[in-house]
Amino acid sequence: MIILILSFCLSFLCSNFRSSPFEAVLEISPRYPLYGGWKTKWYHGYNLPLSNALTVTADGSYVLTVPFVAPYENAAIDDFELIVTLPEGASDIKFRSEHNLGVELEMDIVQTYLDSVGRPVLSISRRNVVSDHNLPVQITYRFPTREMLQEPILLISFFFFLFLLSIFFTRLDLSISQPASESKKTN
């Protein structure tokens, strides 16, 4: 699962979300009249279905193609940041755009549940973004298929050893007194 998070400065907002089988529409409008200096940070995150955005190349690497900016009409964004969280075990991560967007790239590792080494996070940021910057960008990475089995094997092993431990402790006799048959033999 790829997680995209958009963050930028906008005014106090009202929103309305409508969905249909073919599209999802998010309408955003100011709640109060805008006067100079009224700003707040607004974070918009969503999960992206991979069937439309992710392809596998002939050499086995994955290519994620997403728009750089979500298609907000007539929105001027002061500080824009696109955060892409890749699956655990992804390596050889490259960012590519057909146009020079003048972005800053930052790599980080984020620990989530059942992670052993963490998930790589690519943070792409730019100042003063307008709707003209809504161009497709590509993130290429390698992801071995054996990494997909790591979490199920970890869970299966944990429960297997938990059940073995419970079997061992249920059969273990921790009583202090001797059984009645053994005490008669010693007399």
C-alpha positions as CSV (number, residue, x, y, z in Angstrom):
1,M,0.0,0.0,0.0
2,I,1.3,3.4,-1.0
3,I,0.3,6.3,1.2
4,L,0.4,9.8,-0.2
5,I,0.1,12.9,2.0
6,L,-0.3,16.4,0.7
7,S,0.2,19.3,3.1
8,F,-0.1,23.0,2.4
9,C,-1.3,26.3,3.8
10,L,-4.9,27.4,3.1
11,S,-7.6,29.3,4.9
12,F,-10.3,28.0,7.2
13,L,-12.2,25.6,5.1
14,C,-15.5,23.8,4.6
15,S,-15.5,20.7,2.5
16,N,-18.0,18.4,0.8
17,F,-17.1,15.0,-0.5
18,R,-19.1,13.1,-3.1
19,S,-18.3,9.7,-4.6
20,S,-19.7,7.7,-7.4
21,P,-18.5,4.5,-9.1
22,F,-16.4,6.5,-11.6
23,E,-15.1,9.5,-9.6
24,A,-14.6,11.1,-6.2
25,V,-15.1,14.9,-5.8
26,L,-13.9,16.9,-2.9
27,E,-15.2,20.5,-2.9
28,I,-13.3,22.9,-0.7
29,S,-14.5,26.5,0.0
30,P,-13.6,29.1,2.6
31,R,-15.8,29.1,5.7
32,Y,-15.2,32.8,6.6
33,P,-14.3,35.8,4.4
34,L,-10.6,35.9,3.8
35,Y,-8.7,38.8,5.2
36,G,-5.0,39.3,5.1
37,G,-2.9,37.0,7.3
38,W,-5.6,34.4,8.1
39,K,-3.8,31.1,7.4
40,T,-3.7,27.6,8.8
41,K,-2.0,24.4,7.9
42,W,-4.1,21.9,6.2
43,Y,-3.1,18.3,5.7
44,H,-4.8,16.1,3.1
45,G,-3.8,12.4,3.0
46,Y,-5.2,9.5,1.1
47,N,-4.5,5.9,0.2
48,L,-4.0,5.3,-3.5
49,P,-5.2,2.1,-5.3
50,L,-2.2,0.6,-6.9
51,S,-4.0,-0.9,-9.9
52,N,-4.1,2.5,-11.6
53,A,-0.7,4.0,-10.5
54,L,1.8,1.1,-10.2
55,T,3.4,-0.8,-13.0
56,V,6.1,-3.4,-13.1
57,T,8.9,-3.1,-15.7
58,A,10.6,-6.0,-17.5
59,D,13.6,-6.0,-15.1
60,G,11.3,-6.4,-12.1
61,S,11.4,-2.8,-10.7
62,Y,8.2,-1.0,-9.8
63,V,7.2,2.4,-11.2
64,L,4.7,4.5,-9.3
65,T,3.2,7.3,-11.5
66,V,1.2,10.0,-9.6
67,P,0.4,13.7,-10.3
68,F,2.7,16.0,-8.4
69,V,-0.1,18.1,-7.1
70,A,-3.7,17.0,-6.6
71,P,-5.9,18.8,-9.2
72,Y,-7.1,21.7,-7.1
73,E,-8.3,24.5,-9.4
74,N,-6.9,28.0,-8.9
75,A,-5.1,27.0,-5.7
76,A,-1.8,28.8,-4.8
77,I,0.1,26.7,-2.3
78,D,2.9,28.3,-0.3
79,D,4.6,25.1,1.1
80,F,3.8,21.9,-0.7
81,E,5.0,18.5,0.4
82,L,4.3,15.1,-1.2
83,I,5.1,12.2,1.1
84,V,5.3,8.7,-0.4
85,T,5.6,5.8,2.0
86,L,6.9,2.7,0.1
87,P,6.7,-0.9,1.3
88,E,9.2,-2.3,3.7
89,G,12.2,-3.7,1.9
90,A,12.0,-1.3,-1.1
91,S,15.5,-0.3,-2.3
92,D,17.1,1.6,-5.2
93,I,14.5,4.4,-5.0
94,K,14.7,7.0,-7.7
95,F,12.5,10.1,-8.4
96,R,12.0,11.3,-12.0
97,S,10.0,14.1,-13.6
98,E,9.8,15.0,-17.3
99,H,9.9,18.7,-16.4
100,N,12.2,20.5,-14.0
101,L,10.0,21.1,-11.0
102,G,12.8,22.4,-8.7
103,V,11.9,20.1,-5.8
104,E,13.8,19.1,-2.7
105,L,14.0,15.4,-2.0
106,E,14.4,13.8,1.5
107,M,14.6,10.1,2.4
108,D,13.6,8.8,5.8
109,I,12.6,5.5,7.5
110,V,9.3,5.1,9.3
111,Q,8.6,2.3,11.7
112,T,5.0,0.9,11.6
113,Y,3.4,-2.2,13.1
114,L,5.1,-5.5,12.3
115,D,8.1,-3.8,10.7
116,S,11.6,-5.0,11.3
117,V,13.7,-2.4,9.5
118,G,11.0,0.2,8.7
119,R,9.5,1.6,5.5
120,P,11.3,4.0,3.3
121,V,9.6,7.4,3.0
122,L,10.3,9.8,0.1
123,S,9.4,13.4,0.9
124,I,9.2,15.8,-2.1
125,S,8.7,19.4,-1.3
126,R,8.5,22.7,-3.2
127,R,7.6,26.3,-2.4
128,N,5.0,28.4,-4.3
129,V,3.1,25.7,-6.2
130,V,0.3,26.5,-8.6
131,S,-1.9,24.3,-10.8
132,D,0.6,24.5,-13.6
133,H,2.9,22.2,-11.5
134,N,0.3,19.4,-11.7
135,L,2.5,17.1,-13.8
136,P,3.0,13.4,-13.5
137,V,6.1,12.3,-11.5
138,Q,7.5,8.8,-11.3
139,I,9.1,7.0,-8.4
140,T,11.0,3.9,-9.3
141,Y,12.0,1.3,-6.8
142,R,13.0,-2.4,-6.4
143,F,11.0,-4.7,-4.2
144,P,11.8,-8.4,-3.9
145,T,8.8,-10.6,-3.7
146,R,10.2,-12.6,-0.8
147,E,9.8,-9.4,1.3
148,M,6.0,-9.8,1.0
149,L,6.3,-13.1,2.9
150,Q,8.2,-11.6,5.9
151,E,5.2,-10.4,8.0
152,P,3.1,-13.6,7.5
153,I,6.1,-15.8,8.4
154,L,6.8,-13.6,11.4
155,L,3.2,-14.0,12.6
156,I,3.0,-17.7,12.0
157,S,6.4,-18.2,13.8
158,F,5.2,-16.1,16.8
159,F,2.0,-18.1,17.2
160,F,3.7,-21.4,16.7
161,F,6.2,-20.7,19.5
162,L,3.4,-19.3,21.7
163,F,1.5,-22.6,21.3
164,L,4.6,-24.6,21.9
165,L,5.3,-22.6,25.1
166,S,1.7,-23.1,26.3
167,I,2.0,-26.9,25.6
168,F,5.2,-27.1,27.6
169,F,3.8,-25.2,30.6
170,T,0.6,-27.1,30.7
171,R,2.5,-30.4,30.9
172,L,5.1,-29.1,33.4
173,D,4.4,-30.3,37.0
174,L,5.4,-27.5,39.4
175,S,3.9,-29.1,42.6
176,I,6.0,-29.2,45.7
177,S,4.6,-32.3,47.4
178,Q,5.2,-35.8,46.1
179,P,2.5,-37.9,44.6
180,A,0.8,-40.3,47.0
181,S,2.1,-43.4,45.2
182,E,5.8,-42.3,45.6
183,S,5.5,-41.5,49.3
184,K,4.2,-45.0,50.1
185,K,7.2,-46.6,48.3
186,T,9.7,-44.7,50.4
187,N,8.2,-45.9,53.7
